[in-house]
Amino acid sequence: MTARSARASLAFSCLGHLYAHVFEPIFYIAALVLPGELGLSYEEVLALVIAGKLLYGVLAPVAGWAGDRWSTVGMMVVFFLGLGVSALSMGVVQGPWGVALALAAMGTFGSIYHPVGIAWLLRNAVDKGKAIGLNGVFGGIGPGVASLVAGTLIAAFGWRTAFVVPGAVVLLTGLVFLWYLRRGWVVEAKADRAPMREPSRGDTMRAGIVLSVTMLGAGLIYQASQPALPKLFEERLGDTVSVADAALAVTVVYLVAGLTQIVAGHLADRFPAKRIYVLAALVQAPLLALLSGASGLPMVAVALLAVAGNMGAIPAENLLLAKYTPARWRGTAFGLKFVLSFGVSGLAVPLVSLLRGLTGGFEVLLWLMAGAALMVAAAASLLPTEKKEGEAAERVTEAASPVPATGIDGN
C-alpha cells in the first residue's frame, strides 16, 4: 500500500460517504412539494421511502461480506455506478410506484457504502480516529449539502432535477474511480496499515451485545431527525417561511453539526472512545427535550446542538466497533451495524409519520428521542474498559503490499 494510494482511497471514501447521505435528505425536501405533484398527503409521500430505507440497512451485511470475501474497491465501483444510475432514473419515473421503485434502487446500491467504505478507510488509515472523524464530516454534511442542492434545484427547475444533477455527479465519480483503479493509482490492501490489538473473545462478545443496543438507539434518533426537521422548521420558523427557507435551516444544522466529527475523531484517538461515546449520548437528551417546545431561530440552534451530539458519537462508535472486531470480519461487522442503524432504525420514518398523524406535531416524537439518548448512554457505560497501552508500538507504517483489485484492473 503506497502513500498515494492511501490518500486517494481516503478521498474516494470521503466522497462516497457524502453521496451515501445525500439522496434520502433530498427526498425529504422534495416531500414538501410532492403531495401536490403526486396527489398524496404528506404522510403518504413519506411512506414511499420506507422500502428504500429498509434495503439500505438490510442489505448492508451482504455488501460487507462481499467486500471481505471479494473486493472492497470492486464493491465501491458498484456503489458509485449503481447509485448514480438509480438517481438518474428519478428523471423519468412516473407516479408513486415509480418514485418508490427508484428510491428502492437507491437504497439497494447505497447499502454498499457503510460496510465496505468505512472498512476500506480503516484498512488504509494510520490514525484511525482522525480518519473516521474526517470521513464522518463528509457523511455529516451530506444532509446539509442535500438540503441546499434540493431547495435550490426544486425552486428553479422542479423536483426531478434535485435527483438527476447529483446522480450525474455520482456516476462521473464512479467513472473516475474506475480509471484510478485501472491506472494503479488506487490498489487494494488485504491488511491494516496500522494493525489494532486483537480483542479477547469475552470483550468481543460483550461489546457486540452492548453496541447492538446503542447503535439501534442512536440510529433511531438519527433516522427520525432527517424527516422531522424540514417539516418542523417549515412549521415553527414563522408564517412566511418557504420550502427554500426550511431547506436552508436544515443545511446550516447539518453542515455545522457535521464538522464536530473532526473534533470527535481527534478526541477518540487521544481519550478512551467509550468515554466520548457516553458523553455524546448524554448531551443529546436535554437538547431533544428542549427542542420539543422550541420555535424560531432558538429552535434551529437547539436542533444544531442536538444533531452535533448525535454525529459527534459516530467516530467513537465506529472506532469501538473496529477495536472489538477481528480485521478479517470488519466489513461484515459494519454491515450488521447498519442493519440496526439504517435498516431497523429506518422504521423511525413511519414512526414520524404515525406520531405526526396522531398528535398533529412532533412533541411526542422528540421526547421519545430524548429517552432513546438516555438509553444509549446507559448501555454504552457497560462497554469493556479500553486498553490503549501498547497500541502505538504495534503500529507499522506499511502493513500491506499492493494487491490488484480482483476483477477490476483487468489483470
C-alpha positions in Angstrom: 0.0 0.0 0.0 1.6 3.3 -1.1 1.0 6.6 0.5 -0.5 7.9 -2.8 -3.0 5.0 -2.9 -3.9 5.6 0.7 -4.6 9.3 0.1 -6.7 8.5 -3.0 -8.6 5.9 -1.0 -9.3 8.4 1.7 -10.6 10.9 -0.8 -12.9 8.5 -2.6 -14.1 7.1 0.7 -15.0 10.6 1.9 -16.8 11.3 -1.4 -18.7 8.0 -1.1 -19.8 8.9 2.4 -21.1 12.2 1.2 -23.0 10.6 -1.6 -24.4 7.9 0.7 -26.1 10.6 2.8 -27.3 12.9 0.1 -30.3 11.3 -1.6 -32.6 10.5 1.3 -32.4 14.1 2.6 -33.1 15.3 -0.9 -36.2 13.2 -0.8 -37.4 14.8 2.4 -37.1 18.2 0.9 -38.8 17.1 -2.2 -41.6 15.6 0.0 -42.6 19.1 0.9 -43.8 19.6 -2.8 -44.5 16.1 -3.9 -48.0 15.9 -2.3 -49.2 18.4 -5.0 -47.3 16.5 -7.7 -48.5 13.0 -6.9 -51.9 13.7 -5.4 -50.9 12.2 -2.0 -50.8 13.5 1.6 -47.5 14.4 3.2 -47.7 11.3 5.4 -48.3 9.1 2.3 -45.4 10.7 0.4 -43.1 9.8 3.4 -44.2 6.2 3.1 -42.7 6.0 -0.4 -39.1 5.9 1.0 -39.7 3.0 3.5 -38.7 0.2 1.2 -35.6 2.0 0.2 -34.6 2.7 3.8 -35.1 -0.9 4.8 -33.0 -2.1 1.8 -30.3 0.4 2.7 -29.9 -1.3 6.0 -30.9 -4.9 5.5 -28.5 -5.4 2.5 -25.5 -3.9 4.3 -24.3 -7.3 5.7 -24.4 -8.8 2.2 -22.3 -5.9 0.9 -19.9 -6.1 3.8 -19.5 -9.9 3.3 -18.8 -9.3 -0.5 -16.2 -6.7 0.4 -14.5 -9.0 2.9 -14.6 -12.0 0.5 -14.2 -10.5 -2.9 -13.0 -6.9 -3.2 -13.6 -3.6 -1.3 -12.6 -1.5 -4.3 -14.8 -3.6 -6.6 -17.8 -3.1 -4.4 -17.1 0.7 -4.3 -17.2 0.7 -8.1 -20.7 -1.0 -7.9 -21.7 1.6 -5.3 -20.8 4.7 -7.3 -22.1 3.5 -10.7 -25.3 1.9 -9.3 -26.2 4.8 -7.1 -25.6 7.3 -9.9 -27.8 5.4 -12.4 -30.6 4.9 -9.8 -30.7 8.6 -9.0 -30.8 9.5 -12.7 -33.9 7.2 -13.1 -35.8 9.8 -11.0 -35.8 11.9 -14.1 -38.1 9.5 -15.9 -40.2 7.5 -13.4 -43.9 8.2 -13.2 -46.4 8.1 -10.3 -46.0 7.0 -6.7 -44.9 3.4 -7.6 -42.2 4.7 -9.9 -40.8 7.0 -7.3 -40.9 4.2 -4.7 -39.0 1.8 -7.0 -36.3 4.4 -7.8 -35.9 5.1 -4.1 -35.6 1.3 -3.5 -32.9 1.1 -6.1 -31.0 3.9 -4.4 -31.3 2.1 -1.1 -30.0 -1.1 -2.6 -26.8 0.5 -4.1 -26.5 2.9 -1.2 -26.3 0.0 1.2 -22.9 -0.8 -0.1 -21.0 2.2 1.2 -21.0 2.0 5.0 -19.9 -1.7 5.5 -17.5 -1.5 2.6 -16.3 2.1 2.5 -15.6 2.5 6.2 -13.8 -0.9 6.5 -11.8 0.2 3.5 -11.0 3.5 5.1 -9.9 1.9 8.4 -7.6 -0.5 6.5 -5.8 2.4 4.9 -5.6 4.7 7.9 -2.8 5.0 10.5 -4.6 7.5 12.9 -7.9 5.7 12.7 -9.9 8.1 14.9 -8.8 11.2 12.8 -9.6 9.4 9.6 -13.0 8.3 10.8 -13.6 11.9 12.0 -12.7 13.4 8.7 -14.7 10.8 6.8 -17.6 11.4 9.2 -17.6 15.1 8.3 -18.5 14.2 4.7 -21.3 12.0 5.8 -22.4 14.6 8.4 -22.6 17.4 5.9 -24.4 15.2 3.4 -27.9 16.2 4.6 -26.8 19.9 4.7 -25.5 19.7 1.1 -28.6 17.8 0.1 -30.9 20.4 1.5 -29.1 23.2 -0.1 -29.0 21.5 -3.5 -32.5 20.3 -3.3 -34.0 23.6 -2.2 -32.2 25.5 -5.0 -32.9 23.0 -7.8 -36.5 22.4 -6.8 -37.2 26.2 -6.7 -35.5 26.7 -10.1 -36.2 23.6 -12.2 -38.5 21.2 -10.3 -38.2 18.3 -8.0 -36.7 15.8 -10.6 -33.6 17.8 -11.1 -32.8 17.6 -7.4 -32.1 13.9 -8.0 -30.8 14.0 -11.6 -28.0 16.5 -11.1 -26.4 14.8 -8.0 -26.9 11.4 -9.7 -24.8 12.6 -12.7 -22.1 13.7 -10.3 -22.0 10.4 -8.5 -21.9 8.5 -11.8 -19.0 10.6 -13.0 -17.2 10.0 -9.8 -17.6 6.3 -10.3 -16.0 6.5 -13.8 -13.1 8.5 -12.4 -12.6 5.9 -9.6 -12.6 3.1 -12.2 -9.9 5.0 -14.1 -7.8 5.3 -11.0 -8.0 1.6 -10.4 -7.0 0.7 -14.0 -4.0 3.1 -13.7 -2.9 1.5 -10.5 -3.4 4.8 -8.5 -5.7 3.0 -6.1 -4.8 -0.5 -5.0 -6.4 -2.9 -2.6 -4.7 -3.9 0.6 -5.6 -7.1 2.5 -4.3 -5.9 5.9 -4.3 -2.8 8.0 -1.6 -0.2 7.6 -1.8 0.2 11.3 -2.9 -3.0 12.9 -5.0 -2.8 16.1 -4.7 -5.1 19.1 -6.8 -8.2 18.7 -9.6 -8.2 21.2 -10.3 -11.1 23.6 -13.3 -13.3 22.9 -15.1 -12.1 26.0 -14.6 -8.4 25.2 -15.8 -9.0 21.6 -19.0 -10.7 22.8 -19.7 -8.0 25.5 -19.0 -5.1 23.1 -21.1 -6.8 20.4 -24.2 -7.0 22.6 -23.8 -3.5 24.1 -23.1 -1.9 20.7 -26.1 -3.6 19.2 -28.3 -1.8 21.7 -26.6 1.6 21.4 -26.4 1.6 17.6 -30.1 0.8 17.4 -30.9 3.7 19.7 -28.5 6.2 18.1 -29.8 5.1 14.7 -33.4 5.8 15.7 -32.5 9.3 16.7 -30.6 10.0 13.5 -33.2 8.5 11.3 -36.1 10.3 12.9 -34.3 13.6 12.8 -34.0 13.7 9.0 -37.7 13.6 8.0 -38.8 15.6 11.1 -36.5 18.6 10.9 -37.6 20.0 7.5 -41.3 19.9 8.4 -40.6 21.2 12.0 -38.7 24.2 10.6 -41.3 24.9 8.0 -44.0 25.0 10.7 -42.2 26.8 13.5 -39.8 29.3 11.9 -42.7 31.7 11.0 -45.7 32.1 8.8 -43.8 33.4 5.8 -41.2 30.5 5.7 -40.9 28.9 2.3 -39.6 25.4 1.3 -36.3 27.0 0.4 -36.1 28.7 3.9 -36.7 25.4 5.7 -34.1 23.7 3.5 -31.6 26.4 4.3 -32.1 26.0 8.0 -31.6 22.2 7.6 -28.5 22.9 5.6 -27.0 25.1 8.4 -27.8 22.5 11.0 -26.2 19.5 9.2 -23.2 21.4 7.8 -22.2 22.9 11.2 -23.0 19.7 13.2 -21.1 17.6 10.7 -17.9 19.4 11.4 -18.0 18.2 15.0 -16.8 14.8 13.8 -13.3 16.1 13.2 -13.0 17.1 16.8 -14.7 13.9 18.0 -12.3 11.8 15.9 -9.3 13.5 17.4 -10.7 13.0 20.9 -11.3 9.3 20.2 -7.6 8.9 19.3 -6.5 10.7 22.5 -9.0 9.5 25.1 -11.0 6.3 25.6 -13.6 6.1 22.8 -16.1 4.7 25.4 -15.9 8.0 27.3 -16.6 10.1 24.2 -19.5 7.8 23.2 -21.2 8.0 26.6 -20.8 11.8 26.8 -22.1 12.4 23.3 -25.3 10.4 24.1 -25.8 12.2 27.4 -25.8 15.7 26.0 -28.5 14.8 23.4 -31.3 14.0 25.9 -31.9 17.5 27.4 -31.5 19.2 24.0 -34.1 16.9 22.3 -36.5 17.5 25.2 -35.9 21.3 24.9 -36.5 21.1 21.1 -40.0 19.7 21.6 -41.2 23.2 22.7 -38.8 25.5 20.9 -39.6 27.8 17.9 -38.0 30.4 15.7 -34.2 30.8 15.5 -33.6 29.4 19.0 -35.2 26.2 17.8 -32.6 26.0 15.0 -29.7 26.5 17.5 -31.0 23.7 19.8 -31.5 21.4 16.8 -28.0 22.1 15.7 -26.6 21.2 19.1 -28.7 18.0 19.3 -27.6 16.8 15.8 -24.0 17.7 16.7 -24.2 15.4 19.7 -25.6 12.6 17.6 -23.0 13.0 14.9 -20.2 13.5 17.4 -20.8 10.0 18.7 -20.2 8.4 15.3 -16.3 8.4 15.2 -16.2 6.9 18.7 -18.8 4.3 17.8 -17.0 3.2 14.6 -13.7 3.1 16.4 -15.2 0.9 19.1 -16.7 -1.5 16.6 -13.4 -1.7 14.8 -11.5 -2.3 18.1 -13.7 -5.2 19.1 -13.9 -6.9 15.6 -11.2 -9.1 14.0 -9.9 -7.2 11.0 -10.9 -10.0 8.6 -14.6 -9.7 9.5 -14.7 -5.9 9.8 -16.8 -5.3 6.6 -19.3 -7.9 7.8 -19.4 -6.3 11.2 -20.1 -2.9 9.8 -22.8 -4.4 7.6 -24.5 -5.8 10.7 -24.2 -2.4 12.4 -26.0 -0.7 9.5 -28.8 -3.3 9.6 -29.5 -1.8 13.0 -28.7 1.9 12.4 -30.2 2.2 8.9 -32.4 -0.8 8.5 -34.3 -1.5 11.7 -33.9 2.2 12.7 -35.4 3.1 9.3 -38.7 2.3 11.0 -38.3 5.7 12.5 -39.7 7.2 9.3 -43.1 5.5 9.6 -43.0 6.3 13.3 -42.5 10.0 12.4 -45.5 9.8 10.0 -47.6 7.9 12.5 -47.0 10.1 15.5 -47.5 13.3 13.5 -50.7 11.9 12.2 -51.9 11.0 15.7 -50.7 14.1 17.6 -50.5 16.8 14.8 -47.0 17.7 15.9 -43.5 16.5 16.8 -43.6 16.9 20.6 -44.1 13.2 21.5 -41.5 12.1 18.9 -38.9 14.4 20.4 -39.5 13.2 23.9 -39.1 9.6 22.7 -35.9 10.5 21.1 -34.6 12.1 24.3 -35.4 8.8 26.1 -33.6 6.9 23.5 -30.5 9.1 24.0 -30.5 8.3 27.8 -30.9 4.6 27.0 -27.8 4.8 24.7 -25.7 6.5 27.4 -26.7 3.9 30.0 -26.0 1.0 27.7 -22.6 2.4 26.5 -21.4 2.7 30.1 -21.4 -1.2 30.1 -18.8 -1.4 27.3 -15.4 -3.0 28.2 -12.7 -0.8 29.7 -10.4 0.1 26.9 -6.7 -1.0 26.9 -4.8 1.6 24.9 -1.3 0.9 26.1 1.0 -0.8 23.6 -1.1 0.0 20.6 1.2 2.7 19.4 4.1 0.2 19.4 2.1 -2.2 17.3 1.6 0.3 14.6 3.5 -0.2 11.4 3.9 2.3 8.6 3.4 -0.3 5.8 1.5 -3.4 6.8 0.2 -4.5 3.4 1.7 -4.8 0.0 -0.4 -3.7 -3.1 -2.9 -6.4 -4.2 -4.6 -5.9 -7.5 -8.3 -5.2 -7.3 -9.9 -8.5 -8.1 -11.8 -8.4 -11.3 -11.3 -4.6 -11.7 -7.9 -3.8 -13.0 -8.2 -6.2 -15.9 -5.0 -8.2 -15.0 
